[in-house]
């Protein structure tokens, strides 16, 4: 679903939403845009392989609302994108 959401956004925008130059930069850009997941939202996040290596050292981000990032999307398109990028 995540990949389909990224392709959906890229096809609509004409450019990729997340353009990191390495794993950490890519993850940082995703978290800045969508927000850092918490244990309440993703109960097993701390058990993920690589959590300490990648997530633990990044700052916490509230995330932006997709309607501010992609203002031309309809409510339905934004909702669909949000669901695909969870």
MMTF fields as JSON, N, C-alpha, C and O atoms, coordinates in Angstrom:
{
  "mmtfVersion": "1.0.0",
  "mmtfProducer": "UNKNOWN",
  "numBonds": 343,
  "numAtoms": 344,
  "numGroups": 86,
  "numChains": 1,
  "numModels": 1,
  "chainsPerModel": [1],
  "groupsPerChain": [86],
  "chainIdList": ["A"],
  "bondAtomList": [4, 2, 8, 6, 12, 10, 16, 14, 20, 18, 24, 22, 28, 26, 32, 30, 36, 34, 40, 38, 44, 42, 48, 46, 52, 50, 56, 54, 60, 58, 64, 62, 68, 66, 72, 70, 76, 74, 80, 78, 84, 82, 88, 86, 92, 90, 96, 94, 100, 98, 104, 102, 108, 106, 112, 110, 116, 114, 120, 118, 124, 122, 128, 126, 132, 130, 136, 134, 140, 138, 144, 142, 148, 146, 152, 150, 156, 154, 160, 158, 164, 162, 168, 166, 172, 170, 176, 174, 180, 178, 184, 182, 188, 186, 192, 190, 196, 194, 200, 198, 204, 202, 208, 206, 212, 210, 216, 214, 220, 218, 224, 222, 228, 226, 232, 230, 236, 234, 240, 238, 244, 242, 248, 246, 252, 250, 256, 254, 260, 258, 264, 262, 268, 266, 272, 270, 276, 274, 280, 278, 284, 282, 288, 286, 292, 290, 296, 294, 300, 298, 304, 302, 308, 306, 312, 310, 316, 314, 320, 318, 324, 322, 328, 326, 332, 330, 336, 334, 340, 338],
  "bondOrderList": [1, 1, 1, 1, 1, 1, 1, 1, 1, 1, 1, 1, 1, 1, 1, 1, 1, 1, 1, 1, 1, 1, 1, 1, 1, 1, 1, 1, 1, 1, 1, 1, 1, 1, 1, 1, 1, 1, 1, 1, 1, 1, 1, 1, 1, 1, 1, 1, 1, 1, 1, 1, 1, 1, 1, 1, 1, 1, 1, 1, 1, 1, 1, 1, 1, 1, 1, 1, 1, 1, 1, 1, 1, 1, 1, 1, 1, 1, 1, 1, 1, 1, 1, 1, 1],
  "groupList": [{"groupName": "UNK", "atomNameList": ["N", "CA", "C", "O"], "elementList": ["N", "C", "C", "O"], "formalChargeList": [0, 0, 0, 0], "bondAtomList": [1, 0, 2, 1, 3, 2], "bondOrderList": [1, 1, 2], "singleLetterCode": "X", "chemCompType": "L-PEPTIDE LINKING"}],
  "groupTypeList": [0, 0, 0, 0, 0, 0, 0, 0, 0, 0, 0, 0, 0, 0, 0, 0, 0, 0, 0, 0, 0, 0, 0, 0, 0, 0, 0, 0, 0, 0, 0, 0, 0, 0, 0, 0, 0, 0, 0, 0, 0, 0, 0, 0, 0, 0, 0, 0, 0, 0, 0, 0, 0, 0, 0, 0, 0, 0, 0, 0, 0, 0, 0, 0, 0, 0, 0, 0, 0, 0, 0, 0, 0, 0, 0, 0, 0, 0, 0, 0, 0, 0, 0, 0, 0, 0],
  "groupIdList": [1, 2, 3, 4, 5, 6, 7, 8, 9, 10, 11, 12, 13, 14, 15, 16, 17, 18, 19, 20, 21, 22, 23, 24, 25, 26, 27, 28, 29, 30, 31, 32, 33, 34, 35, 36, 37, 38, 39, 40, 41, 42, 43, 44, 45, 46, 47, 48, 49, 50, 51, 52, 53, 54, 55, 56, 57, 58, 59, 60, 61, 62, 63, 64, 65, 66, 67, 68, 69, 70, 71, 72, 73, 74, 75, 76, 77, 78, 79, 80, 81, 82, 83, 84, 85, 86],
  "secStructList": [7, 2, 2, 2, 2, 2, 2, 2, 2, 2, 2, 2, 2, 1, 1, 7, 1, 7, 7, 7, 1, 1, 2, 2, 2, 2, 2, 2, 2, 2, 2, 2, 2, 2, 7, 7, 7, 7, 6, 6, 6, 1, 6, 6, 4, 4, 4, 1, 6, 6, 0, 0, 0, 0, 0, 6, 6, 1, 7, 7, 7, 7, 7, 7, 7, 2, 2, 2, 2, 1, 6, 6, 1, 7, 2, 2, 2, 2, 2, 2, 2, 2, 2, 2, 6, 7],
  "xCoordList": [0.811, 0.0, 0.855, 0.564, 1.937, 2.817, 3.333, 3.283, 3.82, 4.385, 3.335, 3.614, 2.138, 1.052, 0.745, 0.513, 0.743, 0.521, 1.593, 1.289, 2.839, 3.936, 3.797, 4.021, 3.43, 3.236, 2.043, 2.11, 0.953, -0.246, 0.128, -0.246, 0.857, 1.265, 2.189, 2.028, 3.153, 4.098, 3.409, 3.732, 2.472, 1.746, 0.91, 0.784, 0.355, -0.484, 0.341, -0.03, 1.455, 2.292, 3.246, 3.569, 3.698, 4.69, 6.12, 7.075, 6.266, 7.584, 7.41, 6.317, 8.48, 8.384, 8.164, 8.703, 7.372, 7.145, 8.363, 8.655, 9.071, 10.191, 11.45, 11.562, 12.398, 13.599, 14.853, 15.588, 15.092, 16.275, 17.491, 17.371, 18.658, 19.901, 20.517, 21.475, 19.98, 20.428, 19.279, 18.255, 19.435, 18.36, 17.909, 16.711, 18.85, 18.519, 17.834, 16.852, 18.343, 17.722, 16.313, 15.391, 16.153, 14.836, 13.848, 12.73, 14.261, 13.409, 13.085, 11.952, 14.068, 13.868, 12.835, 11.978, 12.899, 11.938, 10.52, 9.551, 10.404, 9.101, 8.522, 7.349, 9.338, 8.854, 8.495, 7.516, 9.263, 8.937, 7.572, 6.792, 7.296, 6.045, 4.866, 3.798, 5.045, 3.909, 3.856, 2.83, 4.949, 5.001, 5.667, 5.624, 6.28, 6.94, 5.897, 5.134, 5.846, 4.867, 5.206, 6.376, 4.188, 4.369, 3.98, 3.413, 4.287, 3.909, 2.391, 1.868, 1.684, 0.212, -0.336, -1.318, 0.299, -0.119, 0.421, -0.224, 1.588, 2.268, 2.91, 4.07, 2.16, 2.553, 3.876, 4.564, 4.241, 5.459, 6.65, 7.659, 6.547, 7.603, 8.973, 9.983, 9.016, 10.301, 10.934, 12.118, 10.156, 10.669, 11.147, 11.657, 10.983, 11.411, 12.919, 13.667, 13.372, 14.823, 15.31, 14.706, 16.353, 16.876, 16.28, 16.657, 15.348, 14.743, 15.821, 15.865, 16.671, 17.722, 18.67, 19.154, 18.922, 19.866, 19.28, 19.986, 17.989, 17.4, 16.475, 16.667, 15.481, 14.461, 14.932, 14.645, 15.64, 15.933, 16.738, 16.677, 17.475, 18.344, 17.728, 18.326, 16.546, 15.895, 15.002, 14.452, 14.853, 13.958, 12.499, 12.152, 11.661, 10.22, 9.621, 9.918, 8.778, 8.088, 6.59, 6.099, 5.869, 4.403, 3.862, 2.832, 4.547, 4.072, 3.233, 2.713, 3.109, 2.309, 1.009, 0.92, 0.046, -1.194, -1.008, -0.486, -1.438, -1.25, -1.929, -1.463, -3.021, -3.702, -2.85, -3.062, -1.905, -0.998, 0.138, 0.658, 0.509, 1.587, 1.083, 1.778, -0.134, -0.735, -2.09, -3.126, -2.098, -3.354, -4.34, -5.53, -3.876, -4.775, -5.553, -6.447, -5.237, -5.949, -7.335, -7.528, -8.279, -9.615, -9.58, -8.607, -10.632, -10.723, -10.596, -9.897, -11.264, -11.238, -9.831, -9.371, -9.146, -7.782, -6.829, -5.97, -6.98, -6.137, -6.385, -5.443, -7.64, -7.985, -7.396, -6.835, -7.53, -6.986, -5.467, -4.912, -4.802, -3.348, -2.953, -2.023, -3.633, -3.341, -3.461, -2.605, -4.49, -4.684, -3.595, -3.152, -3.17, -2.126, -0.758, 0.079, -0.522, 0.784, 0.867, 1.83, -0.103, -0.037, 0.868, 1.048],
  "yCoordList": [-1.191, 0.0, 1.256, 2.231, 1.205, 2.371, 2.751, 3.918, 1.779, 2.047, 2.599, 3.506, 2.059, 2.553, 4.007, 4.825, 4.333, 5.715, 6.646, 7.748, 6.21, 7.025, 7.23, 8.331, 6.183, 6.284, 7.179, 7.999, 7.028, 7.87, 9.346, 10.179, 9.665, 11.045, 11.545, 12.662, 10.721, 11.14, 11.373, 12.325, 10.513, 10.693, 11.976, 12.667, 12.282, 13.469, 14.749, 15.762, 14.702, 15.887, 16.121, 17.262, 15.029, 15.142, 15.017, 15.141, 14.772, 14.575, 13.742, 13.7, 13.076, 12.246, 13.089, 14.189, 12.565, 13.261, 13.19, 14.148, 12.08, 11.839, 11.596, 10.574, 12.524, 12.404, 12.463, 13.45, 11.433, 11.378, 10.895, 10.151, 11.32, 10.9, 9.67, 9.102, 9.25, 8.034, 7.552, 8.227, 6.394, 5.827, 6.787, 7.0, 7.354, 8.239, 9.512, 9.958, 10.096, 11.298, 10.99, 11.783, 9.851, 9.435, 9.29, 9.802, 8.604, 8.409, 9.744, 9.971, 10.611, 11.931, 12.735, 13.384, 12.704, 13.428, 12.865, 13.623, 11.553, 10.924, 11.331, 11.692, 11.274, 11.619, 13.094, 13.439, 13.965, 15.393, 15.643, 16.465, 14.93, 15.15, 14.472, 15.071, 13.233, 12.459, 12.39, 12.017, 12.746, 12.676, 11.396, 10.373, 11.464, 10.309, 9.418, 9.89, 8.144, 7.253, 7.04, 6.946, 6.968, 6.71, 5.265, 4.576, 4.824, 3.458, 3.314, 2.208, 4.414, 4.366, 4.082, 3.356, 4.653, 4.457, 3.15, 2.527, 2.747, 1.567, 0.843, 1.09, -0.041, -0.647, -1.42, -1.515, -1.958, -2.769, -2.008, -2.619, -0.696, 0.067, -0.13, -0.181, -0.241, -0.375, -1.749, -1.937, -2.702, -4.049, -4.255, -5.322, -3.245, -3.368, -3.543, -2.883, -4.447, -4.54, -3.193, -2.648, -2.68, -1.405, -0.186, 0.941, -0.392, 0.768, 1.626, 2.841, 0.998, 1.748, 2.435, 3.537, 1.781, 2.324, 3.521, 4.496, 3.451, 4.482, 5.439, 6.653, 4.915, 5.762, 6.463, 7.644, 5.762, 6.254, 7.559, 8.314, 7.833, 9.009, 10.192, 11.265, 10.0, 11.088, 11.883, 11.329, 13.18, 13.973, 13.584, 12.989, 13.928, 13.682, 14.793, 15.972, 14.396, 15.361, 15.172, 14.044, 16.271, 16.23, 15.835, 15.168, 16.241, 15.977, 17.126, 17.927, 17.198, 18.225, 17.611, 16.401, 18.416, 17.928, 17.841, 18.762, 16.733, 16.523, 17.607, 17.916, 18.19, 19.228, 20.492, 21.277, 20.7, 21.839, 21.515, 22.401, 20.246, 19.814, 19.674, 20.025, 19.156, 18.931, 19.635, 18.978, 20.962, 21.715, 21.458, 21.737, 20.939, 20.726, 19.419, 19.198, 18.555, 17.276, 17.501, 18.357, 16.739, 16.773, 16.095, 15.421, 16.272, 15.634, 14.118, 13.481, 13.546, 12.092, 11.628, 10.607, 12.355, 11.983, 12.083, 11.22, 13.134, 13.278, 12.157, 11.622, 11.797, 10.717, 9.392, 8.626, 9.137, 7.907, 7.88, 6.86, 8.967, 9.032, 8.827, 8.073, 9.474, 9.316, 7.861, 7.361, 7.184, 5.784, 4.889, 3.937, 5.195, 4.38, 4.598, 3.695, 5.79, 6.093, 5.826, 6.241, 5.155, 4.812, 3.64, 3.208],
  "zCoordList": [0.0, 0.0, 0.0, -0.692, 0.809, 0.887, -0.501, -0.889, -1.232, -2.565, -3.513, -4.296, -3.445, -4.297, -3.945, -4.836, -2.647, -2.221, -2.762, -3.218, -2.716, -3.245, -4.751, -5.252, -5.464, -6.916, -7.233, -8.148, -6.485, -6.65, -6.481, -7.306, -5.427, -5.186, -6.293, -6.783, -6.685, -7.718, -9.061, -9.773, -9.4, -10.661, -10.626, -11.637, -9.488, -9.359, -9.294, -9.885, -8.578, -8.401, -9.563, -9.892, -10.186, -11.242, -10.722, -11.489, -9.417, -8.816, -7.545, -6.979, -7.089, -5.889, -4.628, -4.509, -3.693, -2.427, -1.52, -0.803, -1.54, -0.629, -1.446, -2.123, -1.391, -2.214, -1.342, -1.374, -0.583, 0.27, -0.492, -1.466, -0.046, -0.705, -0.041, -0.567, 1.111, 1.776, 2.67, 2.769, 3.32, 4.15, 5.245, 5.437, 5.948, 7.066, 6.57, 7.164, 5.492, 4.937, 4.436, 4.631, 3.798, 3.299, 4.461, 4.399, 5.501, 6.669, 7.338, 7.761, 7.43, 8.024, 7.235, 7.835, 5.919, 5.081, 5.247, 5.298, 5.33, 5.524, 6.873, 6.964, 7.918, 9.254, 9.363, 10.025, 8.732, 8.744, 8.105, 8.586, 7.027, 6.311, 6.994, 7.116, 7.441, 7.954, 9.48, 10.048, 10.141, 11.594, 12.059, 11.375, 13.222, 13.809, 14.467, 15.309, 14.103, 14.741, 16.218, 16.589, 17.037, 18.464, 18.759, 17.911, 19.956, 20.344, 20.419, 20.284, 20.631, 20.64, 19.235, 19.079, 18.237, 16.851, 16.266, 15.422, 16.715, 16.167, 17.344, 17.676, 17.964, 19.24, 19.179, 20.196, 18.055, 17.95, 17.372, 17.022, 17.268, 16.601, 17.247, 16.546, 18.573, 19.265, 19.056, 19.338, 18.567, 18.333, 16.895, 16.555, 16.063, 14.667, 14.584, 15.306, 13.688, 13.477, 12.923, 11.999, 13.461, 12.99, 13.671, 13.353, 14.608, 15.272, 15.944, 15.749, 16.721, 17.419, 16.433, 16.688, 15.327, 14.346, 13.594, 13.334, 13.242, 12.392, 13.132, 13.069, 13.828, 14.441, 15.712, 15.906, 16.567, 17.91, 17.906, 18.877, 16.856, 16.824, 16.079, 16.015, 15.521, 14.801, 15.74, 16.691, 15.481, 16.322, 16.096, 15.075, 17.056, 16.923, 16.066, 16.257, 15.123, 14.259, 14.397, 14.424, 14.484, 14.508, 13.138, 13.041, 12.101, 10.744, 10.237, 11.015, 8.951, 8.295, 7.811, 7.602, 7.641, 7.057, 5.553, 4.925, 4.986, 3.548, 2.716, 1.62, 3.214, 2.431, 2.3, 1.376, 3.193, 3.068, 2.09, 1.413, 2.028, 1.151, -0.285, -1.239, -0.417, -1.737, -1.773, -1.676, -1.911, -1.815, -2.95, -2.802, -4.066, -5.208, -5.143, -5.96, -4.196, -4.07, -3.487, -2.624, -3.96, -3.377, -2.01, -1.673, -1.233, 0.076, -0.06, 0.727, -1.046, -1.247, -1.61, -1.099, -2.479, -2.875, -1.682, -1.5, -0.872, 0.322, 1.312, 1.896, 1.506, 2.436, 1.95, 2.733, 0.657, 0.083, 0.251, 0.657, -0.05, 0.096, 1.556, 1.843, 2.46, 3.883, 4.309, 5.04, 3.874, 4.237, 3.644, 4.285, 2.428, 1.79, 2.44, 2.429, 3.008, 3.579, 5.079, 5.725, 5.63, 7.061, 7.285, 8.424]
}
